[in-house]
Amino acid sequence: MYGKKGVWGGLSTAARHSLLVLVGFVAICVVYLASAGPAAGQATSAPPVNVTAPTMSGVVRQGQTLSVSNGSWSGVTPISFSVTWQRCDATGANCTAISGATALTYALASADVGNTVRVLVVASNSDGSAQALTQASAVVAAPGSAPASTVQPNPAGTAQSGQTVTVDNGSWNGDQPMSYTYQWQRCTSVQPVCTDIVGATSQSYKVSSADVGYALRAKVTATNDLGSSSVTSNLTAVVVVAGLPPVNTALPLIVGSPAVGTTLHAGLGIWTGASAGGYTYQWNRCNSSGTGCSSIPGAIGPTYLVSGQDTGKTIRLTVTATNQAGSTSATSVATESIPVKTVSVLKLAATLTVGQVVPRPVATKAGASGSFTATLTGSTLRWTLKFANLTGPVSATEINAGTLGKSGPLLFGLSGRTVSPVSGTSTVSRAEIGTLVRGGAYVTVLTGKNPNGELRGQIAPAL
């Protein structure tokens, strides 16, 4: 159709120009597509890339086992992993591989104590490999011990419905820090059989009506990073129904004459709701009008010996009654004012024998004996001491504090004379007078063979 010139020859100059532009554009596209990537279906190169760092877990202490996770990785699968445990200094630097430590777990050894450890994880696939490190561990601690109970826990509080009981932790040996958990149990009162109380897992427990007739205890579990151990507490009293504390219907009474040297006795008064034996006492010293009272130290028994310190004062007694629901106190009316004790002449005497000496003499003679007589006027004691048939010369004569059968400290010496009879005068204090009057003193004769006493006699008011 176009003759010998062909297609190109038959084109106009403008057509030829447009065709050349189109051919050039196609060539550029081919080059671009070739440089952009492989053709569809051709494999890409994708070695492993760490996405999430590997981590360690476990207790960092000699003898404990640590584990490592590989972390997460991208890349062509399958991906294989290898690990190497490394020992570093305490700061996590200067790390070296631990020989043979290439498993996912590692038991910490003595060489690790005081150092840290970390793990090198290597991920590999068909396109290559990559590495990632865990963070260094805490400093490895020396071996320790799990909790072990040394003192049994003890419950406190009133075993009564509506009340709250609390258990202490007792005492434990083992590494610190140590934490505690609790489980309260309800127990039969005879040959206790105990069952857990559902939900009662706090250190304190509010007693319910379901507990009436049962005793309670708590199981205390102590835990540290080496383990746990449990022990049960002592039992509470048997739980009782809620009630009222004791009620006083008649005040306590003080029985006896309020005078120096006399003994006063406690009258409980009348109570309702008090437990058997559930009474305590406190004697109080008050001013002459029965007010401004203060507790007398140590005066907590059912009797009280009036002393010189009470002169010009009055005495009141407080009785406290207790039951499962609580306590109630009531105080007596005041006594009359304690008068000043006037003593014109008080006679004292003692019969001295070998048998009263404590401890017994090491050597004695038959017929050893003695006597002591005295008169007390105010603070002046005039006395006469006689003795006979001793093992040797007298080294000292003394008056000591002590009741019959018991030895006690020196009150004051009498004389060092070795010939019987011996007489003298001694000035005695108010406290010493009280001891003499109450029969709380004795006279003793000491010799060289019996430095603790060869004769002794208990001093008492003479009839």
C-alpha positions, 0 to 999 in steps of 0.5 A, a space after each residue: 500500500 505504501 510502496 517501497 518506502 514502507 510504513 516509516 516512509 509513508 509517515 509525515 514528519 509530525 507523525 514520525 516525531 510523535 512515534 519517537 516520543 512514544 517509544 522513548 516513554 516506553 523505554 523509560 518505564 521499562 528501566 524504572 520497573 526493572 530498578 524498582 524490584 524483582 518481578 512478581 514471584 521473585 524471592 526477597 532477602 529478609 534476615 532476622 530483625 529484633 522487634 522485642 528484646 529478650 528478657 530474663 526471669 527468676 530469683 537472682 540468688 546463688 542456687 536459683 535458676 534463671 530463664 530467658 525468652 528469645 524476644 520477638 523477631 521479624 524476617 523470613 521463617 523459619 528462624 532458629 535461636 542460640 543463646 549464650 549466658 554472660 557474666 558481667 561486673 556489678 555495674 553490668 559491664 565487662 561481660 564474658 561468656 560463661 563456659 557451657 551456659 548455652 541453654 534457655 535456663 541457667 543455675 546461678 553459681 558461686 562465681 556469680 555472687 556479687 556480679 550480674 548476668 545477661 544473655 546474648 540471643 542470636 537469631 538465624 534464618 536462610 538470609 542471615 543472622 542478628 543478635 540481641 542482648 537482655 538487660 543485665 540482672 540485679 547483682 547476684 545474692 549469696 544463698 539464703 534460707 526460706 522462712 522457718 517459724 521460731 515463735 508460734 503466732 498468738 491471737 488477741 482480742 475477745 472471743 465473742 460474737 461481734 468482737 474482733 480478734 487479731 493474730 500477730 505474726 510470731 517470730 521467723 528465721 529466714 531471709 528478708 524481706 518477708 511477707 505474710 498471709 493469713 487464713 482464719 479457722 474455726 475449731 471444735 473445742 475438744 480435740 480441735 478439728 479446724 476448717 478454714 473460714 471462707 473469706 477470712 484472710 486478713 490479719 484481723 477477723 470479726 467474730 460472727 454468730 456462726 463461731 459461737 461454741 468454737 475456738 478460733 485460730 489463724 494459719 500464718 504463712 510467711 514468704 520470701 524469695 526462697 519459699 514459703 512456710 505456714 504455722 497455725 496460731 494458738 487457739 482463742 477461748 471458746 467464742 461466746 454470745 455477745 453480752 454485757 460487761 459486769 455491773 456493780 450493784 454495791 460498792 467494794 468495802 475496806 475491812 479493818 482499822 485504818 491505822 499504821 501497821 494494820 492490815 486492811 482487807 478488800 471486800 468485793 462489793 456485789 456484782 452481776 455478770 462477773 466471771 469467776 476469779 475475774 477481779 483485780 484490785 488497786 489500793 489508792 492513797 487520797 487526801 484527808 477528804 478522800 479526793 486527789 487519789 493516786 494508785 499506791 505502787 504494787 498495792 494490787 492484792 486483796 490486802 494492804 498493810 497501812 504504812 507511815 506514808 499513809 499518815 494523815 491520808 485516807 485509803 480507797 480501794 478500786 475493784 475491777 470485774 471482768 467477763 468476756 464482754 469487757 471490764 467494769 471498775 468500782 471504787 470504795 468510799 474513803 477510810 477515815 484519815 490515818 492517825 499518827 501512830 504513837 508508841 510509848 514503849 513496845 517490847 520485842 523479843 527473840 529466842 536464838 537457836 541453831 535450827 533457825 540459821 539459814 543456811 545451817 551452820 557448818 559446826 555447832 556445840 551442844 546446848 548453843 542458845 541465846 536470847 534477845 530482848 528490846 524496848 522500842 520508844 519512838 525511834 530508839 531501840 534499847 536491847 540486850 543480847 545473850 548467847 552461850 555454848 558457841 564454837 568460838 569467839 563472836 565476830 559480829 551480832 546483827 539484825 537482818 531483814 527476813 521472815 522465818 526460814 529466809 535470809 535477808 540483808 543487814 538492817 543494822 549491826 548491834 555490837 562486836 563484843 564477844 562476851 555475853 551479855 551484850 547491851 546497847 542502843 540503836 536508832 531505827 528508821 520508820 521503815 525499820 520499825 515497820 519491819 520489826 513490828 511485822 516480824 520481818 527481822 531477825 537477830 543473828 550471832 556470827 562466829 569464825 566457824 560460822 560466818 553466816 550465823 551460828 545462832 538466829 532468832 526471829 524478832 516479834 512483839 513480846 507478850 
